[in-house]
Amino acid sequence: MRLVILEDYDLASEWAAKYIRNRIIQFKPSADRYFTLGLPTGSTPFGCYKKLIEFHKNGDLSFKYVKTFNMDEYVGLPRAHPESYHSYMWNNFFKHIDIDPANASILDGNITDLEAECEAFEKKITQAGGIDLFVGGIGPDGHIAFNEPGSSLVSRTRVKTLAKDTIVANARFFGNDLSKVPTMALTVGVGTVMDAREVMILITGAHKAFALYKAIEEGVNHMWTVSAFQQHPRTIFVCDEDATLELRVKTVKYFKGLMHVHNRLVDPVLSIKDQ
Amino acid sequence: MPTNKSVSKAPITQFVNCRILRDHKLQREDLWVREGRILDPEKLFFDEEGYADQRVDCEGLIIAPGFIDVQINGGYGIDFSQATSNVRGGVALVAKKILEHGVTSFLPTLVTSPPNIYHKVGTTSTPVLSTCPVSHHCCHLEGPFISLEKKGAHPEQYLRSFQSGGMLDLIETYGTLDNVAMVTLAPELPNSEKVVRELAQRGITVSLGHSVANLSQAEEAVQNGASFITHLFNAMLPFHHRDPGIVGLLTSDQVPQDRTVFYGMIADGIHTNSAALRIAHRAHPTGLVLVTDAITAMGLPPGRHTLGQQVIEIQGLHAYVAGTKTLSGSIATMDMCVRHFKQASGCSVEQALEAASLHPAQLLGITRCKGTLDYGADADLVLLDDAINVRATYIAGQEVWRK
């Protein structure tokens, strides 16, 4: 694991965006060979998306040969609803970049046969050649995507009922009315994300600190599903100072001491203008 | 690039680098157009996996819905109240010229005229084309059922009353009501109630004007279906604190809950003192509709010109009944009115633009396709700079004028 600690949310977002940018450009994607990216939603990656859009608008990064697969989507929420993950992705990312709409895949929570939709999504990922880089976040209860505590660590894309913690955490997007929050979602499994060649988890804020501690300093445990990535060969955790508040001083010092190594991944930052 | 799972193969235009007027705010958003209508880009992206075929760089300009003028008597030498040999051509000429002022829809207005004028002009009006009920194919009939005392520039000899009971007089005078979008009348005329009710039921906007009605008479007319006031303050009794007259409708508590009384305002700096404009705007901001009440001479050089059955004289920015000091209409353009309204009232850019687009569309009940930039609305657009100067005008997504 790489643990990259930046001072604040903005710097963490920028580091993560630069990393994604470099990975895409290094890959040299083309019409025969797309770069596949797994994507999250929520407030954590918001700053990262803004930065990626900025890179695109400056002409340094193109998503023309990038295929994206989102982690999850609510069940039963109209696609046009402002809180659907389709709306989030459109407003905060897709509408600002040059991605081909046919290459942007998000699970459809309004389809009649939800299980078939999940299976089809897994197939689509396989057909795309697997995910090169899966970007994710972490819930306060340590979940990745909607893999709530108790989810199998080898699970695949499926329907999940949301935990109380998650519903409460999401209420703020639904006018603080718990009854309006969807109770089910389609989500990629822990196993699905583990299949990615590389995983990057963004964790910012003090309210995520305990989850980060459980994810990296305690054992692999299905009650804290992000801990599964301790067994992935290539995982990066990008966080801000606040998210490290529950970690041992020794852990934090060790990884901070490695920042000069980590920073070589984003410095120099590449641009398509140079190609 | 055309879409994959297409709903339509028609080309898609994306206006970028612009600020659009939506939800009463100027927002930094792109505007998407297909087949003459505003398109929902999110639906396009997810349902059709589509994207734009061409992009128009607006260079930071404002995009507002095209302006709608519900009171315009002519312009550029054309007088809508004259029975010329080419009525249709005259309307088309004005329609083309006022694109420069950002006006994409308007109601050709006829002042008080003898019946033969209505019969001739009314029957040569082209029938309604699009699914949207108003473009420039429906007219505003201002008179002849108006008050003698408040005739203004209208010719006295052609004024009429509802002596035969109401609708009969109307049909006798106008001939047909097929192409009529609005009628201005004086509600104090006996038998007007039936007329107001009947017109409103037929979907024709009834406007109160050129009248000496008191507030109760005006309120009764509104309850019967009247929804507009023709050029507020002009050709009506002045506001009085014990009987506000028609002006009192702006704050009347007798207006039915679900209805709004709109009022036309000639914001040319001449027809209404700025302070009066501000009083009206502050009393009832959502009902203000900018109109030009432009006459034949609008767009022409100073001198004498005809209006209906009378001769008028241009002196600078004023237009008088020849030989008098009675104002006979304005020669201001709509974009001038929007700028003047904003400056005089101190309102926001959004409010000024809505007074010329959203509000007239609401008045006419056509907001489904005009007066907004909502998905599905007709792509009648005006591109403006921050000083509200018109830079380009579009109808159904096609550029029809550029500065």
Interface residues (C-beta under 8 A of the other chain):
Chain A: R79 A80 H86 S87 W90 F94 K95 D100 P101 A102 A104 I106
Chain B: N4 D30 P41 E42 K43 L44 F45 F46 E48 E49 G50 Y51
